[in-house]
Amino acid sequence: MDSRPARTETYVGLVILFSLAVIAAGIFLRQFHYDAAVFAPAVPETGSAPVSAAGASEGPDLSDYATAGLSLMSGVEVFGPETLSEKIDGKAEMYLSSGFKELRCRRFGRSDQPNEWLELFVYDMDNPRNAFAVFSLQKRVDAEELSIVRFSYRTSNALYLVHGRHYVEIVASVESMAEDVLAVGLKFIETMPAEGANVGEIGLFPPEGLDPSSVALHVSDVFGFNELDNTFTASYNVDGVTVTAFLSRRKSPEDAARMAEAYRRFLVENGATVTDANPGIEGARVLKVFDTFEVVFSKGSFLAGVHEADDGDVAGRLAVRLHQGIR
């Protein structure tokens, strides 16, 4: 029997296998020598059309805020609830839980120094209270309070403010652009219509010992309790001790009393003990939470109290002042 056909098939098979091996090796090596330009994300050119996002609405392209000495550096970027994390990864959840609707942002460069730029971020938070919430929770430690609007401050290279339902950040690449940052902020305030921020609870905090810049609005999961929302906190210096007061307007006196009891139960379930201390407030309870003290009470439609105080006597005295201030 002639074995030549079998040998021929063997040779052909070996040639095919060798060719496939060469192709596979070429593909493997090619992945380390790709053209980066092909895969780079597109960068909007000056004056380009807006970059839209899922759920985003039609709106201003922010080009009007390029003040003297600034030129458009990019097109406007627009992000909705589904895409916000693409722009501010790691912080999106705080905005989303505070009523976020849309973010519009755009870069402006110095006409004479194109490598120096600032970026304007305009967050539509649906209403002024939500805008104040993210403003207060984002506050920087090196803040310099401003009076250009009720809620505004700046750092060495940035400006932060609440204007109606908008929370605004303007951040520069270099500190030398501080005046440009301020100019853009003032132009935004002057030209963007806005309703006043209705945050009357701030006026209920007793002024003595209060750090006004510390007042913050927590929209959800306050103090780790998922039933407690829309709660204001403020820091006090009482006899050299830093203490946090809180208050939350509820739907009715009955709802405030129910929430006070629910919060007390939450604390006890998480290791707190109810003490015999009586701060002199009807219905108030003083709880010891490990090495700190918590005072919880309701008055009218408000839940209020003192949170994580190191000194029980100080906590009680501040609670009395807070109780007296709620009208």
C-alpha positions in Angstrom: 0.0 0.0 0.0 1.4 3.4 -1.0 2.0 5.7 2.0 2.8 8.9 0.0 -0.7 10.4 0.2 -0.7 10.0 4.0 2.7 11.7 4.2 1.5 14.5 1.9 -1.5 15.2 4.1 0.8 15.2 7.2 3.1 17.8 5.6 0.1 20.0 4.5 -1.3 19.8 8.0 2.0 20.8 9.5 2.3 23.8 7.2 -1.2 25.0 8.1 -0.5 24.7 11.8 2.8 26.6 11.4 1.0 29.4 9.5 -1.7 29.7 12.2 1.0 29.9 14.8 2.8 32.7 12.9 -0.5 34.7 12.5 -1.3 34.3 16.2 2.1 35.5 17.2 1.7 38.5 14.9 -1.6 39.4 16.5 -0.2 39.1 20.0 2.8 41.4 19.2 0.6 43.9 17.4 -1.5 44.8 20.5 1.6 46.4 22.0 2.1 48.7 19.0 -1.3 50.2 18.4 -2.0 53.8 17.2 -3.1 55.6 20.3 -4.7 58.3 18.3 -7.3 55.9 17.0 -8.5 55.0 20.6 -8.2 58.5 22.2 -11.5 60.1 23.3 -12.6 63.0 21.1 -11.8 66.5 22.6 -14.4 69.2 21.7 -12.8 72.0 19.8 -13.5 75.7 20.6 -17.0 76.6 19.8 -18.0 73.0 19.1 -21.5 71.6 19.6 -22.6 70.6 23.1 -21.8 67.1 24.4 -25.2 65.7 25.3 -25.9 63.1 27.9 -28.7 60.6 28.6 -31.6 62.4 30.3 -30.1 65.9 29.7 -32.4 68.7 28.7 -31.8 71.6 26.3 -30.2 74.5 28.0 -27.5 77.2 27.9 -24.1 76.4 26.5 -22.4 78.7 29.2 -20.5 80.6 26.5 -21.9 83.9 27.8 -19.8 83.6 31.0 -16.4 84.0 29.2 -15.4 87.3 30.7 -12.8 89.7 29.4 -9.5 88.0 28.8 -11.0 84.5 28.6 -11.8 82.5 25.5 -13.8 79.3 24.9 -11.6 76.3 25.4 -14.1 73.5 24.9 -17.7 72.8 24.1 -20.3 72.5 26.9 -20.5 69.1 28.5 -23.9 68.0 29.8 -24.5 65.1 32.3 -27.7 63.7 33.6 -28.4 61.4 36.6 -27.3 58.3 34.6 -24.0 59.8 33.5 -22.9 62.1 36.4 -20.3 59.6 37.7 -18.5 59.9 34.4 -17.5 63.5 35.3 -17.3 63.3 39.1 -16.6 59.7 39.9 -16.8 59.0 43.6 -19.0 62.0 44.5 -22.0 61.3 42.3 -24.1 59.6 45.0 -24.1 62.6 47.2 -25.5 64.8 44.4 -28.0 62.1 43.3 -29.4 61.7 46.8 -29.8 65.5 47.1 -32.1 65.9 44.1 -29.6 66.3 41.3 -31.1 67.0 37.9 -28.3 68.0 35.5 -24.7 69.2 35.3 -23.4 71.6 32.7 -19.7 72.5 32.6 -17.3 74.3 30.2 -13.7 75.3 30.2 -12.4 78.8 29.5 -8.7 79.6 28.8 -6.7 82.8 29.1 -6.5 84.4 25.8 -2.8 85.2 26.3 -1.9 82.0 28.2 -3.9 79.1 26.7 -2.3 76.6 29.2 -4.0 78.4 32.0 -7.7 77.7 32.3 -10.8 77.5 34.5 -13.8 75.3 34.5 -17.4 76.3 35.3 -19.6 73.6 36.8 -23.3 74.4 37.1 -25.4 71.8 39.0 -29.1 72.0 38.6 -30.3 70.7 42.0 -34.1 71.3 41.3 -34.6 73.7 44.2 -32.5 76.1 46.5 -32.6 73.7 49.5 -31.0 70.9 47.6 -28.4 73.3 46.2 -27.6 74.5 49.8 -27.3 70.8 50.9 -24.5 70.0 48.5 -22.9 73.4 49.0 -22.8 72.8 52.8 -21.6 69.2 52.6 -18.8 70.1 50.1 -17.4 73.0 52.1 -13.6 73.2 52.1 -11.6 73.7 55.3 -9.6 76.6 53.8 -12.7 78.5 52.8 -12.9 82.3 52.8 -16.5 83.4 53.3 -17.8 85.8 50.7 -20.9 88.1 50.6 -21.5 88.1 46.8 -24.6 85.9 47.5 -25.9 84.5 50.8 -24.1 81.2 50.4 -20.7 81.7 48.9 -17.0 81.2 49.6 -13.7 80.8 47.8 -10.4 79.1 48.2 -7.0 80.0 46.6 -8.1 78.8 43.1 -11.9 78.3 43.2 -15.3 79.8 44.0 -18.3 78.0 45.3 -21.8 79.4 45.7 -25.6 78.8 45.7 -27.7 80.7 43.2 -31.3 79.7 43.2 -31.6 76.0 42.4 -28.0 76.0 41.1 -24.9 74.9 43.0 -21.9 76.4 41.2 -18.2 75.6 41.3 -15.6 77.5 39.3 -12.1 75.9 39.6 -8.9 77.3 38.0 -5.8 75.4 37.1 -3.6 78.1 38.7 -4.0 80.4 41.7 -3.1 83.4 39.6 -6.6 83.2 38.0 -8.4 84.0 41.2 -9.8 87.3 39.8 -11.0 85.6 36.6 -12.8 83.0 38.7 -14.5 85.7 40.7 -15.5 87.6 37.5 -17.1 84.5 36.0 -19.0 83.9 39.2 -20.3 87.5 39.4 -21.4 87.4 35.8 -23.3 84.2 36.5 -25.1 85.7 39.5 -25.9 88.9 37.5 -27.3 87.1 34.4 -28.9 83.9 35.7 -32.4 84.4 37.2 -32.8 82.8 40.6 -35.3 82.4 43.4 -34.2 82.9 47.0 -32.9 80.0 49.0 -35.6 79.0 51.6 -33.6 77.6 54.5 -35.2 79.3 57.4 -34.1 76.6 59.8 -30.7 78.2 59.9 -32.2 81.1 62.0 -33.4 78.7 64.7 -29.9 77.8 65.8 -28.9 79.9 68.9 -26.2 82.4 67.8 -24.0 82.2 71.0 -21.0 79.9 70.3 -22.3 79.0 66.8 -19.8 78.5 63.9 -22.0 79.9 61.1 -19.9 78.3 58.4 -20.6 74.9 59.9 -24.3 74.8 59.2 -25.1 71.9 56.8 -28.2 70.2 55.5 -28.2 66.4 55.3 -30.8 65.1 52.9 -30.8 61.4 53.7 -29.4 58.7 56.0 -28.6 61.2 58.7 -26.3 59.9 61.4 -26.5 56.4 59.7 -30.3 56.2 60.4 -32.1 55.6 57.1 -35.4 57.0 58.3 -34.0 60.4 59.2 -33.7 62.9 56.4 -33.7 66.7 55.8 -31.7 67.5 58.9 -29.6 70.6 59.7 -26.5 70.3 61.8 -24.3 73.1 63.3 -21.1 73.1 65.4 -20.9 75.0 68.7 -18.1 75.9 71.0 -19.4 75.5 74.5 -16.8 76.2 77.3 -14.1 75.1 74.9 -15.9 71.9 73.9 -17.0 71.4 70.3 -20.6 70.1 70.2 -23.0 69.4 67.3 -26.6 70.5 67.4 -29.3 69.2 65.0 -32.8 69.9 64.0 -35.3 68.7 61.4 -38.6 70.1 60.4 -41.2 67.2 60.1 -44.6 67.1 58.6 -46.5 67.6 61.9 -45.9 67.5 65.7 -47.0 63.9 65.7 -44.5 63.0 63.0 -41.7 64.8 64.9 -42.5 62.9 68.1 -42.6 59.6 66.2 -39.3 60.3 64.6 -37.7 61.2 67.9 -38.8 57.9 69.4 -37.7 56.0 66.3 -34.2 57.6 66.4 -33.9 56.8 70.1 -34.7 53.2 69.4 -32.1 53.2 66.6 -29.5 54.4 69.0 -30.4 51.8 71.6 -30.4 49.0 69.0 -26.8 50.1 68.2 -25.4 50.0 71.7 -26.7 53.2 73.4 -28.0 53.3 76.9 -30.7 55.6 78.2 -29.4 57.6 81.2 -31.3 59.2 84.1 -30.1 62.6 83.2 -32.8 65.3 82.8 -31.8 68.4 80.8 -35.1 70.1 81.8 -36.9 69.5 78.5 -40.2 67.8 78.5 -39.9 64.4 76.8 -36.2 64.7 76.2 -33.9 61.7 76.6 -30.2 61.7 77.2 -28.4 58.6 75.8 -24.9 57.5 76.3 -23.4 56.1 73.0 -20.2 54.5 74.0 -18.1 57.5 75.2 -20.4 60.3 73.9 -23.8 61.7 74.7 -26.9 62.2 72.6 -29.9 64.4 73.5 -33.1 63.8 71.5 -36.4 65.7 71.8 -39.3 67.0 69.7 -40.9 70.4 69.9 -43.9 71.3 67.7 -43.0 70.0 64.2 -39.3 69.8 64.9 -37.1 66.9 65.9 -33.9 68.3 67.5 -31.1 67.5 69.9 -27.3 67.2 70.4 -25.2 64.7 68.6 -22.0 62.9 69.9 -21.1 65.3 72.6 -18.0 64.4 74.8 -19.6 66.0 77.9 -23.1 65.1 79.0 -23.6 68.4 81.0 -22.5 70.5 78.0 -24.9 68.5 75.7 -27.8 69.1 78.1 -27.1 72.9 78.3 -26.9 73.3 74.5 -30.1 71.2 74.1 -32.0 73.6 76.4 -30.8 76.6 74.4 -31.8 74.9 71.1 -35.2 74.1 72.6 -35.7 77.7 73.6 -34.8 78.9 70.1 -37.4 76.8 68.3 -40.5 78.9 67.9 
